[in-house]
Amino acid sequence: MPITEKQRAILAFIRERIERDGIPPSQPEIAAAFGFQHNTTALYHLRALEDAGLLSRTPHQARGIRLASRRRRNRPEQLHLPVLGRVAAGAPMGADIGLDEQLLLDRNCFEQAPDYLLRIAGDSMIEDGIFDGDLVAIKRTPEALNGQIVVARIDGEITIKRFKRTKHQILLMPRNPDYAPIVVPADADFAIEGIYCGLVRKG
């Protein structure tokens, strides 16, 4: 089914947000980005893209958009991902790294292939749809862009937050108004362990 130029632009916007943030935009965010007066207009275009086989939507989930896979030659369709302990969605906590289990997951669930999973402990990222007990998929990298969700290590303790670098400091931003941003001290032993690629929520 052919799609319109507006729908192509929405698809590109969704892909850019996933690549930048690790999560898709919500329907209201799409409406705001394209100047739609009603969320139902965004829903109309999302349904058209779904009918064209370019994405899928999970009902009753704020960020339930998934892009259709770009199948690549010789790309494995399943991933064996180890669950390497917990990560704090709250105040940083001591590293709890140890192989809990290993899961076999569909490669097409993730825009970027993750390297491992961590179990969330806390509620500081709930506005990004990340809840206590969820498993987050992480890709190892020492670098991140502003706004990306990262797993960071501060003086031996780890946390998951949105990364923000200003001219003078690094901030780790929660996504829950009950939590204050974490200001990384200039003399801290700080490192980015990886970026967020998606989550697994067991039923």
N, C-alpha and C positions, 0 to 999 in steps of 0.2 A: 504494500500500500504506500503510495507516494506521500511525502510529508511536505509541509510548507517551509518557507525560509525562516519564519518565526520559530517553528518547531525545531529546525536545525540549530538555530541560535540557542534555544533552551537546552537542547541536548549537549551542545558545546559548553554551556554554562555549568550543567550538572557534572560533566567530565572534568572541567577545570576545578570545580569545588572539591571533587573527590581526590584529585591529584594533589591539590594544595592542602586540604584539611584532613584527608583520610575518611571523610564521611560525606554523604550527599546532602544537598540543601533540603530544607523542608518546603512544603507547598507554599506557606506564606512568604518565605524568603524568595522563592521563584517569582511570586506575584509582585513583590516589592521591587525586585531587580528589573522586571520588565514593565513596571508601571501599570500593572493590571489593578483595576479598582476592586475586584472581587477575587477571592481565592478560587472560586469555581472556574474562572477563566484559565488559571494555571492548571486546574484539574482537567479541563477539556483538552488542553494540549498534551498533558501527560498521558491521558487515555489514548490519544492519537498515536503517540510514540510507542505506547504499549501495544496497541493494535498492529503497529508496523514491525513489531518484534525487536525494537531497539532498546527497550528496558522492561523491567518488571517492577511491580509495586507490592509491598506487603501490607495488607489491610490493617487499619487501626494502629499503624506505626508511624510516628512523626517523620522519621527519616528512613522510610522503608523502600526507597528507590534503589534499584540495582540495574546497572547497565548490562546489556547483553554482552557476552564474552567475545573478545576478539581472539578467535582461535589462532594459535600460531603453530607452525610446523615443529614437531618434536617437543612441544611444551607438555610436561606432565599434567594430567587432568586431576590428579589427587596429590595431596600433600600430607606427609607424616610430620605433624608439628608437636614438639614436646611442650608440656606445661611446666614452666620453670618457676614454680612458687608464686608469691603474691607481690602486688604492687599497691602502694597506698594511693587511694583517691581521697586525700585528706592531708594531714600533716605527714611529712616524709617519715618512713619507718626503716628500720634496719633491713638490709638485704635478706631475703628469705629464698635463696636460690637453691633448688634441689629438684630433681626430676620427680614430679608428682605422677604423671601419666603421659601417654602419647595419644593424640587423636588423629584420625584419618579424615581429612576434610576436602571438599571439592575446591580445586584451584579457582574456579570461576566465581566463587563467593567473594573474591578479593580483587580489587583493581591492581594492586601491587602484591607480589607473592611475599608473605611474611616468613620469618625464620623461626618464630616460637610464639608461645602463648603465655600470658600472665593472668592470674586471677585477681580481680579487683577487690580491694578491702577499703570500704568507705563510700561516701556519697558526694564528693566535691565536684564530680563531672556529670551530674544528672541532667543538666541542660543540654548536653551533647548526647544524651541517650545512653550513657554508660553508668550502670548501676552496680551496687555491691553484689558480689558473687559472679558477675559476668567474667567471661574470658576475653581478654583483648589480644588481638593478633599484632605482633610487633616485627618490623623489619629493622635489622641491625644497621645503624648508620651513626656516625659521630656528628652529623650536621643536620640542621633543620631550618626551615623558613619560618618567618614570623607568622603566627596564627596556626601552625601545625600542632597537633597533639603529639606530645613526646613523652617517653620515659626518660627521666633525668636522675642522675646520681649527684647528691650533695653531701660531701664529707662522709661517704660510705652509706648514706641512706638514700632510698629510691622513692620516687613519686611519679604520678602521671598527671600532666597539666598541659595547658596550651603555652607554647613558647612565644615569648615576646622580648625582643632585643631593642633597646633604645640607644641613644647616643652615649649614655653614661652608665647603663646597667642592664642586667638581664632579669626579667621577671618570669615567674611561672604562674600562669593565670588559672584559677579555678573556674568552674562553670556551675557555681552554686553561690547565691548571694550571701550565704551564711559563712563563707570562707573568704579570708583576705588573700591577696596575691602574696606569693613568696618572693622576696627580694634576695637574689643570690649575692652574698657578700663577695667583694672583690678578691679576698684572699681565700675563698672557699675552694676545696677540691671538687670542681664541678665538671660534669661530662654528660653529654647526651648519649644515652644507650641505644635509642632507636625511635622510630616514628610509628604511629598508630596506623594500621591498615584495615581495621574492622573488628567486629566482635562476634563471639559465639555465645549464645544464651541457651543453656540447656533447659528443656521443659521439665 
